Structure formats: C-alpha cells, structure tokens
C-alpha cells in the first residue's frame, strides 16, 4: 500500500476519533494542530494497528510528531 493511501486512511481514523474538520496532511502535528493528548494518541495507534495489521511499540509513540511520520513508519512496517 503506497504511503499516500496510508496517510489518507490515517486522516479518516483521526476524523473518526477527534472533532477535527480541517485538512490533514503529512505535516499535520498531533499535538499542535490536532490537540491530541496522550490518550487520544494511544487510541489512534491502537486503531492504526488494527486497520493496517501492524504492531507499533508504545515506547515509540513519542517518535511520531506528525501524521506523515506515522504514515511513513506504517509503510516501513508493511514492506518490512
């Protein structure tokens, strides 16, 4: 699955979990732009794991500052 498709699906997941209605791009920051707290981030990671059938170690959560960083990580796991 191309990274852009992953990014688009992550945007859908984010909209399902938050009230954010603006554009979600690779540069969209979880905390700054989406105002996601730790719990919201964990919920998003859990949903991401289910949708993409990947395992993301929770100690790596702080490595994802933007939607694009998470999409890239998921892409790497899927091709891994």
N, CA, C and O atoms as a Maestro MAE file, in Angstrom:
{
 s_m_m2io_version
 :::
 2.0.0
}

f_m_ct {
 s_m_title
 :::
 protein
 m_atom[320] {
  # First column is atom index #
  i_m_mmod_type
  r_m_x_coord
  r_m_y_coord
  r_m_z_coord
  i_m_residue_number
  s_m_chain_name
  s_m_pdb_residue_name
  s_m_pdb_atom_name
  i_m_atomic_number
  :::
  1 25 0.848 -1.172 0.000 1 A "UNK " " N  " 7
  2 3 0.000 0.000 0.000 1 A "UNK " " CA " 6
  3 2 0.898 1.241 0.000 1 A "UNK " " C  " 6
  4 15 1.765 1.377 0.863 1 A "UNK " " O  " 8
  5 25 0.695 2.136 -0.957 2 A "UNK " " N  " 7
  6 3 1.525 3.351 -1.016 2 A "UNK " " CA " 6
  7 2 1.328 4.233 0.226 2 A "UNK " " C  " 6
  8 15 0.273 4.228 0.859 2 A "UNK " " O  " 8
  9 25 2.373 4.978 0.543 3 A "UNK " " N  " 7
  10 3 2.332 5.824 1.743 3 A "UNK " " CA " 6
  11 2 1.188 6.836 1.689 3 A "UNK " " C  " 6
  12 15 0.608 7.155 2.727 3 A "UNK " " O  " 8
  13 25 0.850 7.347 0.504 4 A "UNK " " N  " 7
  14 3 -0.251 8.317 0.401 4 A "UNK " " CA " 6
  15 2 -1.581 7.676 0.796 4 A "UNK " " C  " 6
  16 15 -2.413 8.325 1.430 4 A "UNK " " O  " 8
  17 25 -1.790 6.422 0.431 5 A "UNK " " N  " 7
  18 3 -3.018 5.725 0.831 5 A "UNK " " CA " 6
  19 2 -3.055 5.538 2.347 5 A "UNK " " C  " 6
  20 15 -4.108 5.669 2.971 5 A "UNK " " O  " 8
  21 25 -1.911 5.236 2.924 6 A "UNK " " N  " 7
  22 3 -1.821 5.107 4.379 6 A "UNK " " CA " 6
  23 2 -2.151 6.446 5.027 6 A "UNK " " C  " 6
  24 15 -2.908 6.503 5.996 6 A "UNK " " O  " 8
  25 25 -1.589 7.507 4.496 7 A "UNK " " N  " 7
  26 3 -1.847 8.850 5.017 7 A "UNK " " CA " 6
  27 2 -3.337 9.186 4.940 7 A "UNK " " C  " 6
  28 15 -3.902 9.723 5.892 7 A "UNK " " O  " 8
  29 25 -3.968 8.873 3.818 8 A "UNK " " N  " 7
  30 3 -5.403 9.151 3.653 8 A "UNK " " CA " 6
  31 2 -6.236 8.364 4.658 8 A "UNK " " C  " 6
  32 15 -7.189 8.895 5.228 8 A "UNK " " O  " 8
  33 25 -5.882 7.111 4.876 9 A "UNK " " N  " 7
  34 3 -6.632 6.287 5.834 9 A "UNK " " CA " 6
  35 2 -6.400 6.772 7.259 9 A "UNK " " C  " 6
  36 15 -7.326 6.764 8.071 9 A "UNK " " O  " 8
  37 25 -5.170 7.198 7.576 10 A "UNK " " N  " 7
  38 3 -4.908 7.774 8.899 10 A "UNK " " CA " 6
  39 2 -5.745 9.026 9.113 10 A "UNK " " C  " 6
  40 15 -6.252 9.251 10.212 10 A "UNK " " O  " 8
  41 25 -5.896 9.841 8.076 11 A "UNK " " N  " 7
  42 3 -6.727 11.055 8.187 11 A "UNK " " CA " 6
  43 2 -8.165 10.675 8.521 11 A "UNK " " C  " 6
  44 15 -8.809 11.342 9.330 11 A "UNK " " O  " 8
  45 25 -8.671 9.613 7.908 12 A "UNK " " N  " 7
  46 3 -10.022 9.143 8.220 12 A "UNK " " CA " 6
  47 2 -10.123 8.696 9.674 12 A "UNK " " C  " 6
  48 15 -11.089 9.025 10.363 12 A "UNK " " O  " 8
  49 25 -9.130 7.950 10.135 13 A "UNK " " N  " 7
  50 3 -9.128 7.493 11.529 13 A "UNK " " CA " 6
  51 2 -9.116 8.677 12.493 13 A "UNK " " C  " 6
  52 15 -9.819 8.674 13.503 13 A "UNK " " O  " 8
  53 25 -8.319 9.678 12.173 14 A "UNK " " N  " 7
  54 3 -8.227 10.864 13.025 14 A "UNK " " CA " 6
  55 2 -9.571 11.575 13.090 14 A "UNK " " C  " 6
  56 15 -10.007 11.988 14.165 14 A "UNK " " O  " 8
  57 25 -10.222 11.715 11.957 15 A "UNK " " N  " 7
  58 3 -11.538 12.372 11.936 15 A "UNK " " CA " 6
  59 2 -12.573 11.579 12.723 15 A "UNK " " C  " 6
  60 15 -13.466 12.157 13.344 15 A "UNK " " O  " 8
  61 25 -12.452 10.253 12.697 16 A "UNK " " N  " 7
  62 3 -13.378 9.409 13.465 16 A "UNK " " CA " 6
  63 2 -13.174 9.577 14.965 16 A "UNK " " C  " 6
  64 15 -14.124 9.449 15.738 16 A "UNK " " O  " 8
  65 25 -11.947 9.861 15.383 17 A "UNK " " N  " 7
  66 3 -11.627 9.920 16.811 17 A "UNK " " CA " 6
  67 2 -11.611 11.326 17.382 17 A "UNK " " C  " 6
  68 15 -11.659 11.492 18.601 17 A "UNK " " O  " 8
  69 25 -11.546 12.332 16.539 18 A "UNK " " N  " 7
  70 3 -11.485 13.705 17.020 18 A "UNK " " CA " 6
  71 2 -12.590 14.520 16.368 18 A "UNK " " C  " 6
  72 15 -13.335 14.017 15.527 18 A "UNK " " O  " 8
  73 25 -12.684 15.753 16.755 19 A "UNK " " N  " 7
  74 3 -13.649 16.660 16.151 19 A "UNK " " CA " 6
  75 2 -12.992 17.534 15.099 19 A "UNK " " C  " 6
  76 15 -13.584 18.521 14.661 19 A "UNK " " O  " 8
  77 25 -11.789 17.194 14.691 20 A "UNK " " N  " 7
  78 3 -11.040 17.993 13.734 20 A "UNK " " CA " 6
  79 2 -11.696 17.887 12.357 20 A "UNK " " C  " 6
  80 15 -11.963 16.787 11.874 20 A "UNK " " O  " 8
  81 25 -11.950 19.028 11.736 21 A "UNK " " N  " 7
  82 3 -12.612 19.038 10.429 21 A "UNK " " CA " 6
  83 2 -11.746 19.662 9.342 21 A "UNK " " C  " 6
  84 15 -12.150 19.703 8.180 21 A "UNK " " O  " 8
  85 25 -10.573 20.144 9.699 22 A "UNK " " N  " 7
  86 3 -9.695 20.782 8.723 22 A "UNK " " CA " 6
  87 2 -8.936 19.764 7.887 22 A "UNK " " C  " 6
  88 15 -9.125 18.555 8.026 22 A "UNK " " O  " 8
  89 25 -8.087 20.270 7.031 23 A "UNK " " N  " 7
  90 3 -7.261 19.421 6.177 23 A "UNK " " CA " 6
  91 2 -6.207 18.712 7.024 23 A "UNK " " C  " 6
  92 15 -5.598 19.311 7.911 23 A "UNK " " O  " 8
  93 25 -6.006 17.449 6.740 24 A "UNK " " N  " 7
  94 3 -4.978 16.665 7.416 24 A "UNK " " CA " 6
  95 2 -3.958 16.263 6.362 24 A "UNK " " C  " 6
  96 15 -4.271 15.551 5.408 24 A "UNK " " O  " 8
  97 25 -2.731 16.734 6.557 25 A "UNK " " N  " 7
  98 3 -1.653 16.451 5.616 25 A "UNK " " CA " 6
  99 2 -0.529 15.733 6.348 25 A "UNK " " C  " 6
  100 15 -0.617 15.484 7.550 25 A "UNK " " O  " 8
  101 25 0.514 15.407 5.621 26 A "UNK " " N  " 7
  102 3 1.673 14.761 6.240 26 A "UNK " " CA " 6
  103 2 2.287 15.642 7.312 26 A "UNK " " C  " 6
  104 15 2.853 15.131 8.279 26 A "UNK " " O  " 8
  105 25 2.189 16.952 7.163 27 A "UNK " " N  " 7
  106 3 2.784 17.887 8.117 27 A "UNK " " CA " 6
  107 2 1.900 18.190 9.323 27 A "UNK " " C  " 6
  108 15 2.332 18.894 10.235 27 A "UNK " " O  " 8
  109 25 0.687 17.680 9.345 28 A "UNK " " N  " 7
  110 3 -0.221 17.935 10.459 28 A "UNK " " CA " 6
  111 2 0.346 17.305 11.729 28 A "UNK " " C  " 6
  112 15 0.598 16.101 11.781 28 A "UNK " " O  " 8
  113 25 0.542 18.137 12.751 29 A "UNK " " N  " 7
  114 3 1.117 17.681 14.018 29 A "UNK " " CA " 6
  115 2 0.004 17.212 14.961 29 A "UNK " " C  " 6
  116 15 -1.033 17.861 15.092 29 A "UNK " " O  " 8
  117 25 0.241 16.081 15.607 30 A "UNK " " N  " 7
  118 3 -0.766 15.521 16.505 30 A "UNK " " CA " 6
  119 2 -1.118 16.461 17.648 30 A "UNK " " C  " 6
  120 15 -2.296 16.698 17.916 30 A "UNK " " O  " 8
  121 25 -0.122 16.991 18.316 31 A "UNK " " N  " 7
  122 3 -0.391 17.843 19.482 31 A "UNK " " CA " 6
  123 2 -0.721 19.277 19.086 31 A "UNK " " C  " 6
  124 15 -1.722 19.834 19.538 31 A "UNK " " O  " 8
  125 25 0.106 19.867 18.254 32 A "UNK " " N  " 7
  126 3 -0.060 21.282 17.902 32 A "UNK " " CA " 6
  127 2 -1.316 21.533 17.071 32 A "UNK " " C  " 6
  128 15 -2.096 22.433 17.383 32 A "UNK " " O  " 8
  129 25 -1.514 20.746 16.020 33 A "UNK " " N  " 7
  130 3 -2.621 21.016 15.098 33 A "UNK " " CA " 6
  131 2 -3.914 20.296 15.482 33 A "UNK " " C  " 6
  132 15 -5.005 20.846 15.330 33 A "UNK " " O  " 8
  133 25 -3.786 19.071 15.978 34 A "UNK " " N  " 7
  134 3 -4.972 18.263 16.275 34 A "UNK " " CA " 6
  135 2 -5.355 18.295 17.752 34 A "UNK " " C  " 6
  136 15 -6.422 17.813 18.134 34 A "UNK " " O  " 8
  137 25 -4.476 18.867 18.582 35 A "UNK " " N  " 7
  138 3 -4.716 18.974 20.016 35 A "UNK " " CA " 6
  139 2 -4.992 17.603 20.646 35 A "UNK " " C  " 6
  140 15 -5.845 17.472 21.524 35 A "UNK " " O  " 8
  141 25 -4.253 16.581 20.182 36 A "UNK " " N  " 7
  142 3 -4.417 15.235 20.718 36 A "UNK " " CA " 6
  143 2 -3.550 15.072 21.958 36 A "UNK " " C  " 6
  144 15 -2.377 15.447 21.966 36 A "UNK " " O  " 8
  145 25 -4.144 14.506 23.007 37 A "UNK " " N  " 7
  146 3 -3.384 14.229 24.216 37 A "UNK " " CA " 6
  147 2 -2.857 12.794 24.155 37 A "UNK " " C  " 6
  148 15 -3.022 12.108 23.146 37 A "UNK " " O  " 8
  149 25 -2.235 12.355 25.222 38 A "UNK " " N  " 7
  150 3 -1.631 11.019 25.259 38 A "UNK " " CA " 6
  151 2 -2.661 9.917 25.018 38 A "UNK " " C  " 6
  152 15 -2.405 8.980 24.262 38 A "UNK " " O  " 8
  153 25 -3.816 10.030 25.655 39 A "UNK " " N  " 7
  154 3 -4.850 9.010 25.499 39 A "UNK " " CA " 6
  155 2 -5.345 8.955 24.055 39 A "UNK " " C  " 6
  156 15 -5.509 7.873 23.491 39 A "UNK " " O  " 8
  157 25 -5.579 10.115 23.463 40 A "UNK " " N  " 7
  158 3 -6.026 10.156 22.067 40 A "UNK " " CA " 6
  159 2 -5.002 9.533 21.142 40 A "UNK " " C  " 6
  160 15 -5.353 8.841 20.187 40 A "UNK " " O  " 8
  161 25 -3.733 9.781 21.430 41 A "UNK " " N  " 7
  162 3 -2.663 9.224 20.609 41 A "UNK " " CA " 6
  163 2 -2.620 7.709 20.725 41 A "UNK " " C  " 6
  164 15 -2.464 7.012 19.722 41 A "UNK " " O  " 8
  165 25 -2.756 7.194 21.941 42 A "UNK " " N  " 7
  166 3 -2.767 5.745 22.147 42 A "UNK " " CA " 6
  167 2 -3.963 5.121 21.423 42 A "UNK " " C  " 6
  168 15 -3.833 4.058 20.817 42 A "UNK " " O  " 8
  169 25 -5.114 5.769 21.483 43 A "UNK " " N  " 7
  170 3 -6.297 5.258 20.789 43 A "UNK " " CA " 6
  171 2 -6.074 5.241 19.277 43 A "UNK " " C  " 6
  172 15 -6.478 4.298 18.596 43 A "UNK " " O  " 8
  173 25 -5.436 6.274 18.760 44 A "UNK " " N  " 7
  174 3 -5.143 6.322 17.327 44 A "UNK " " CA " 6
  175 2 -4.168 5.215 16.946 44 A "UNK " " C  " 6
  176 15 -4.344 4.564 15.916 44 A "UNK " " O  " 8
  177 25 -3.152 4.998 17.757 45 A "UNK " " N  " 7
  178 3 -2.175 3.953 17.475 45 A "UNK " " CA " 6
  179 2 -2.869 2.585 17.492 45 A "UNK " " C  " 6
  180 15 -2.602 1.748 16.630 45 A "UNK " " O  " 8
  181 25 -3.740 2.358 18.446 46 A "UNK " " N  " 7
  182 3 -4.473 1.086 18.514 46 A "UNK " " CA " 6
  183 2 -5.317 0.874 17.263 46 A "UNK " " C  " 6
  184 15 -5.332 -0.218 16.695 46 A "UNK " " O  " 8
  185 25 -6.019 1.919 16.838 47 A "UNK " " N  " 7
  186 3 -6.825 1.826 15.621 47 A "UNK " " CA " 6
  187 2 -5.941 1.593 14.401 47 A "UNK " " C  " 6
  188 15 -6.300 0.828 13.507 47 A "UNK " " O  " 8
  189 25 -4.791 2.248 14.366 48 A "UNK " " N  " 7
  190 3 -3.845 2.087 13.261 48 A "UNK " " CA " 6
  191 2 -3.352 0.654 13.195 48 A "UNK " " C  " 6
  192 15 -3.254 0.076 12.113 48 A "UNK " " O  " 8
  193 25 -3.041 0.082 14.343 49 A "UNK " " N  " 7
  194 3 -2.575 -1.307 14.387 49 A "UNK " " CA " 6
  195 2 -3.640 -2.256 13.830 49 A "UNK " " C  " 6
  196 15 -3.325 -3.179 13.079 49 A "UNK " " O  " 8
  197 25 -4.895 -2.022 14.202 50 A "UNK " " N  " 7
  198 3 -5.982 -2.884 13.716 50 A "UNK " " CA " 6
  199 2 -6.189 -2.740 12.212 50 A "UNK " " C  " 6
  200 15 -6.295 -3.735 11.495 50 A "UNK " " O  " 8
  201 25 -6.244 -1.517 11.746 51 A "UNK " " N  " 7
  202 3 -6.539 -1.263 10.339 51 A "UNK " " CA " 6
  203 2 -5.427 -1.766 9.417 51 A "UNK " " C  " 6
  204 15 -5.697 -2.337 8.360 51 A "UNK " " O  " 8
  205 25 -4.180 -1.547 9.826 52 A "UNK " " N  " 7
  206 3 -3.053 -1.884 8.957 52 A "UNK " " CA " 6
  207 2 -2.376 -3.206 9.323 52 A "UNK " " C  " 6
  208 15 -1.406 -3.611 8.682 52 A "UNK " " O  " 8
  209 25 -2.892 -3.874 10.353 53 A "UNK " " N  " 7
  210 3 -2.349 -5.157 10.793 53 A "UNK " " CA " 6
  211 2 -0.843 -5.066 11.057 53 A "UNK " " C  " 6
  212 15 -0.047 -5.841 10.527 53 A "UNK " " O  " 8
  213 25 -0.483 -4.087 11.897 54 A "UNK " " N  " 7
  214 3 0.904 -3.879 12.303 54 A "UNK " " CA " 6
  215 2 0.960 -3.774 13.819 54 A "UNK " " C  " 6
  216 15 -0.067 -3.620 14.479 54 A "UNK " " O  " 8
  217 25 2.161 -3.859 14.363 55 A "UNK " " N  " 7
  218 3 2.370 -3.677 15.799 55 A "UNK " " CA " 6
  219 2 3.327 -2.511 15.989 55 A "UNK " " C  " 6
  220 15 4.454 -2.530 15.493 55 A "UNK " " O  " 8
  221 25 2.867 -1.500 16.708 56 A "UNK " " N  " 7
  222 3 3.676 -0.313 16.960 56 A "UNK " " CA " 6
  223 2 3.997 -0.280 18.449 56 A "UNK " " C  " 6
  224 15 3.095 -0.089 19.265 56 A "UNK " " O  " 8
  225 25 5.258 -0.460 18.817 57 A "UNK " " N  " 7
  226 3 5.639 -0.433 20.239 57 A "UNK " " CA " 6
  227 2 5.309 0.925 20.872 57 A "UNK " " C  " 6
  228 15 5.621 1.976 20.312 57 A "UNK " " O  " 8
  229 25 4.681 0.883 22.032 58 A "UNK " " N  " 7
  230 3 4.249 2.119 22.683 58 A "UNK " " CA " 6
  231 2 5.411 3.025 23.067 58 A "UNK " " C  " 6
  232 15 5.234 4.237 23.196 58 A "UNK " " O  " 8
  233 25 6.599 2.451 23.251 59 A "UNK " " N  " 7
  234 3 7.748 3.298 23.576 59 A "UNK " " CA " 6
  235 2 8.157 4.165 22.388 59 A "UNK " " C  " 6
  236 15 8.961 5.084 22.543 59 A "UNK " " O  " 8
  237 25 7.618 3.886 21.217 60 A "UNK " " N  " 7
  238 3 7.945 4.682 20.038 60 A "UNK " " CA " 6
  239 2 6.928 5.793 19.768 60 A "UNK " " C  " 6
  240 15 7.081 6.542 18.803 60 A "UNK " " O  " 8
  241 25 5.910 5.910 20.590 61 A "UNK " " N  " 7
  242 3 4.865 6.905 20.364 61 A "UNK " " CA " 6
  243 2 5.413 8.322 20.287 61 A "UNK " " C  " 6
  244 15 4.949 9.120 19.473 61 A "UNK " " O  " 8
  245 25 6.379 8.638 21.109 62 A "UNK " " N  " 7
  246 3 6.933 9.990 21.118 62 A "UNK " " CA " 6
  247 2 7.705 10.307 19.844 62 A "UNK " " C  " 6
  248 15 8.015 11.469 19.579 62 A "UNK " " O  " 8
  249 25 8.017 9.279 19.050 63 A "UNK " " N  " 7
  250 3 8.739 9.493 17.795 63 A "UNK " " CA " 6
  251 2 7.835 10.060 16.702 63 A "UNK " " C  " 6
  252 15 8.327 10.552 15.686 63 A "UNK " " O  " 8
  253 25 6.531 9.996 16.897 64 A "UNK " " N  " 7
  254 3 5.589 10.441 15.876 64 A "UNK " " CA " 6
  255 2 5.025 11.807 16.238 64 A "UNK " " C  " 6
  256 15 4.113 11.913 17.058 64 A "UNK " " O  " 8
  257 25 5.567 12.842 15.626 65 A "UNK " " N  " 7
  258 3 5.064 14.186 15.876 65 A "UNK " " CA " 6
  259 2 4.020 14.602 14.868 65 A "UNK " " C  " 6
  260 15 3.211 15.494 15.124 65 A "UNK " " O  " 8
  261 25 4.043 13.945 13.708 66 A "UNK " " N  " 7
  262 3 3.117 14.333 12.644 66 A "UNK " " CA " 6
  263 2 2.471 13.099 12.031 66 A "UNK " " C  " 6
  264 15 2.928 11.971 12.221 66 A "UNK " " O  " 8
  265 25 1.406 13.343 11.298 67 A "UNK " " N  " 7
  266 3 0.699 12.269 10.618 67 A "UNK " " CA " 6
  267 2 1.616 11.610 9.588 67 A "UNK " " C  " 6
  268 15 1.579 10.393 9.412 67 A "UNK " " O  " 8
  269 25 2.426 12.399 8.921 68 A "UNK " " N  " 7
  270 3 3.348 11.865 7.926 68 A "UNK " " CA " 6
  271 2 4.387 10.937 8.527 68 A "UNK " " C  " 6
  272 15 4.753 9.933 7.915 68 A "UNK " " O  " 8
  273 25 4.866 11.263 9.722 69 A "UNK " " N  " 7
  274 3 5.850 10.401 10.385 69 A "UNK " " CA " 6
  275 2 5.230 9.046 10.717 69 A "UNK " " C  " 6
  276 15 5.867 8.007 10.546 69 A "UNK " " O  " 8
  277 25 3.991 9.062 11.189 70 A "UNK " " N  " 7
  278 3 3.304 7.804 11.488 70 A "UNK " " CA " 6
  279 2 3.037 7.034 10.201 70 A "UNK " " C  " 6
  280 15 3.222 5.818 10.165 70 A "UNK " " O  " 8
  281 25 2.610 7.710 9.156 71 A "UNK " " N  " 7
  282 3 2.343 7.046 7.871 71 A "UNK " " CA " 6
  283 2 3.615 6.399 7.328 71 A "UNK " " C  " 6
  284 15 3.571 5.275 6.828 71 A "UNK " " O  " 8
  285 25 4.732 7.090 7.420 72 A "UNK " " N  " 7
  286 3 5.996 6.539 6.959 72 A "UNK " " CA " 6
  287 2 6.407 5.309 7.748 72 A "UNK " " C  " 6
  288 15 6.917 4.341 7.183 72 A "UNK " " O  " 8
  289 25 6.184 5.348 9.055 73 A "UNK " " N  " 7
  290 3 6.518 4.209 9.912 73 A "UNK " " CA " 6
  291 2 5.661 2.999 9.555 73 A "UNK " " C  " 6
  292 15 6.164 1.880 9.452 73 A "UNK " " O  " 8
  293 25 4.356 3.231 9.366 74 A "UNK " " N  " 7
  294 3 3.459 2.149 8.999 74 A "UNK " " CA " 6
  295 2 3.857 1.573 7.644 74 A "UNK " " C  " 6
  296 15 3.852 0.355 7.462 74 A "UNK " " O  " 8
  297 25 4.198 2.432 6.700 75 A "UNK " " N  " 7
  298 3 4.621 1.967 5.370 75 A "UNK " " CA " 6
  299 2 5.850 1.085 5.487 75 A "UNK " " C  " 6
  300 15 5.947 0.051 4.826 75 A "UNK " " O  " 8
  301 25 6.790 1.497 6.333 76 A "UNK " " N  " 7
  302 3 8.011 0.723 6.508 76 A "UNK " " CA " 6
  303 2 7.704 -0.642 7.136 76 A "UNK " " C  " 6
  304 15 8.279 -1.653 6.733 76 A "UNK " " O  " 8
  305 25 6.800 -0.671 8.118 77 A "UNK " " N  " 7
  306 3 6.430 -1.931 8.753 77 A "UNK " " CA " 6
  307 2 5.760 -2.883 7.752 77 A "UNK " " C  " 6
  308 15 5.991 -4.092 7.774 77 A "UNK " " O  " 8
  309 25 4.946 -2.323 6.896 78 A "UNK " " N  " 7
  310 3 4.205 -3.154 5.936 78 A "UNK " " CA " 6
  311 2 5.090 -3.700 4.837 78 A "UNK " " C  " 6
  312 15 4.778 -4.739 4.255 78 A "UNK " " O  " 8
  313 25 6.182 -3.028 4.541 79 A "UNK " " N  " 7
  314 3 7.073 -3.524 3.496 79 A "UNK " " CA " 6
  315 2 8.242 -4.310 4.087 79 A "UNK " " C  " 6
  316 15 8.952 -5.031 3.386 79 A "UNK " " O  " 8
  317 25 8.420 -4.146 5.411 80 A "UNK " " N  " 7
  318 3 9.493 -4.667 6.179 80 A "UNK " " CA " 6
  319 2 9.991 -5.981 5.966 80 A "UNK " " C  " 6
  320 15 10.924 -6.406 6.649 80 A "UNK " " O  " 8
  :::
 }
 m_bond[319] {
  # First column is bond index #
  i_m_from
  i_m_to
  i_m_order
  :::
  1 1 2 1
  2 2 3 1
  3 3 4 2
  4 3 5 1
  5 5 6 1
  6 6 7 1
  7 7 8 2
  8 7 9 1
  9 9 10 1
  10 10 11 1
  11 11 12 2
  12 11 13 1
  13 13 14 1
  14 14 15 1
  15 15 16 2
  16 15 17 1
  17 17 18 1
  18 18 19 1
  19 19 20 2
  20 19 21 1
  21 21 22 1
  22 22 23 1
  23 23 24 2
  24 23 25 1
  25 25 26 1
  26 26 27 1
  27 27 28 2
  28 27 29 1
  29 29 30 1
  30 30 31 1
  31 31 32 2
  32 31 33 1
  33 33 34 1
  34 34 35 1
  35 35 36 2
  36 35 37 1
  37 37 38 1
  38 38 39 1
  39 39 40 2
  40 39 41 1
  41 41 42 1
  42 42 43 1
  43 43 44 2
  44 43 45 1
  45 45 46 1
  46 46 47 1
  47 47 48 2
  48 47 49 1
  49 49 50 1
  50 50 51 1
  51 51 52 2
  52 51 53 1
  53 53 54 1
  54 54 55 1
  55 55 56 2
  56 55 57 1
  57 57 58 1
  58 58 59 1
  59 59 60 2
  60 59 61 1
  61 61 62 1
  62 62 63 1
  63 63 64 2
  64 63 65 1
  65 65 66 1
  66 66 67 1
  67 67 68 2
  68 67 69 1
  69 69 70 1
  70 70 71 1
  71 71 72 2
  72 71 73 1
  73 73 74 1
  74 74 75 1
  75 75 76 2
  76 75 77 1
  77 77 78 1
  78 78 79 1
  79 79 80 2
  80 79 81 1
  81 81 82 1
  82 82 83 1
  83 83 84 2
  84 83 85 1
  85 85 86 1
  86 86 87 1
  87 87 88 2
  88 87 89 1
  89 89 90 1
  90 90 91 1
  91 91 92 2
  92 91 93 1
  93 93 94 1
  94 94 95 1
  95 95 96 2
  96 95 97 1
  97 97 98 1
  98 98 99 1
  99 99 100 2
  100 99 101 1
  101 101 102 1
  102 102 103 1
  103 103 104 2
  104 103 105 1
  105 105 106 1
  106 106 107 1
  107 107 108 2
  108 107 109 1
  109 109 110 1
  110 110 111 1
  111 111 112 2
  112 111 113 1
  113 113 114 1
  114 114 115 1
  115 115 116 2
  116 115 117 1
  117 117 118 1
  118 118 119 1
  119 119 120 2
  120 119 121 1
  121 121 122 1
  122 122 123 1
  123 123 124 2
  124 123 125 1
  125 125 126 1
  126 126 127 1
  127 127 128 2
  128 127 129 1
  129 129 130 1
  130 130 131 1
  131 131 132 2
  132 131 133 1
  133 133 134 1
  134 134 135 1
  135 135 136 2
  136 135 137 1
  137 137 138 1
  138 138 139 1
  139 139 140 2
  140 139 141 1
  141 141 142 1
  142 142 143 1
  143 143 144 2
  144 143 145 1
  145 145 146 1
  146 146 147 1
  147 147 148 2
  148 147 149 1
  149 149 150 1
  150 150 151 1
  151 151 152 2
  152 151 153 1
  153 153 154 1
  154 154 155 1
  155 155 156 2
  156 155 157 1
  157 157 158 1
  158 158 159 1
  159 159 160 2
  160 159 161 1
  161 161 162 1
  162 162 163 1
  163 163 164 2
  164 163 165 1
  165 165 166 1
  166 166 167 1
  167 167 168 2
  168 167 169 1
  169 169 170 1
  170 170 171 1
  171 171 172 2
  172 171 173 1
  173 173 174 1
  174 174 175 1
  175 175 176 2
  176 175 177 1
  177 177 178 1
  178 178 179 1
  179 179 180 2
  180 179 181 1
  181 181 182 1
  182 182 183 1
  183 183 184 2
  184 183 185 1
  185 185 186 1
  186 186 187 1
  187 187 188 2
  188 187 189 1
  189 189 190 1
  190 190 191 1
  191 191 192 2
  192 191 193 1
  193 193 194 1
  194 194 195 1
  195 195 196 2
  196 195 197 1
  197 197 198 1
  198 198 199 1
  199 199 200 2
  200 199 201 1
  201 201 202 1
  202 202 203 1
  203 203 204 2
  204 203 205 1
  205 205 206 1
  206 206 207 1
  207 207 208 2
  208 207 209 1
  209 209 210 1
  210 210 211 1
  211 211 212 2
  212 211 213 1
  213 213 214 1
  214 214 215 1
  215 215 216 2
  216 215 217 1
  217 217 218 1
  218 218 219 1
  219 219 220 2
  220 219 221 1
  221 221 222 1
  222 222 223 1
  223 223 224 2
  224 223 225 1
  225 225 226 1
  226 226 227 1
  227 227 228 2
  228 227 229 1
  229 229 230 1
  230 230 231 1
  231 231 232 2
  232 231 233 1
  233 233 234 1
  234 234 235 1
  235 235 236 2
  236 235 237 1
  237 237 238 1
  238 238 239 1
  239 239 240 2
  240 239 241 1
  241 241 242 1
  242 242 243 1
  243 243 244 2
  244 243 245 1
  245 245 246 1
  246 246 247 1
  247 247 248 2
  248 247 249 1
  249 249 250 1
  250 250 251 1
  251 251 252 2
  252 251 253 1
  253 253 254 1
  254 254 255 1
  255 255 256 2
  256 255 257 1
  257 257 258 1
  258 258 259 1
  259 259 260 2
  260 259 261 1
  261 261 262 1
  262 262 263 1
  263 263 264 2
  264 263 265 1
  265 265 266 1
  266 266 267 1
  267 267 268 2
  268 267 269 1
  269 269 270 1
  270 270 271 1
  271 271 272 2
  272 271 273 1
  273 273 274 1
  274 274 275 1
  275 275 276 2
  276 275 277 1
  277 277 278 1
  278 278 279 1
  279 279 280 2
  280 279 281 1
  281 281 282 1
  282 282 283 1
  283 283 284 2
  284 283 285 1
  285 285 286 1
  286 286 287 1
  287 287 288 2
  288 287 289 1
  289 289 290 1
  290 290 291 1
  291 291 292 2
  292 291 293 1
  293 293 294 1
  294 294 295 1
  295 295 296 2
  296 295 297 1
  297 297 298 1
  298 298 299 1
  299 299 300 2
  300 299 301 1
  301 301 302 1
  302 302 303 1
  303 303 304 2
  304 303 305 1
  305 305 306 1
  306 306 307 1
  307 307 308 2
  308 307 309 1
  309 309 310 1
  310 310 311 1
  311 311 312 2
  312 311 313 1
  313 313 314 1
  314 314 315 1
  315 315 316 2
  316 315 317 1
  317 317 318 1
  318 318 319 1
  319 319 320 2
  :::
 }
}
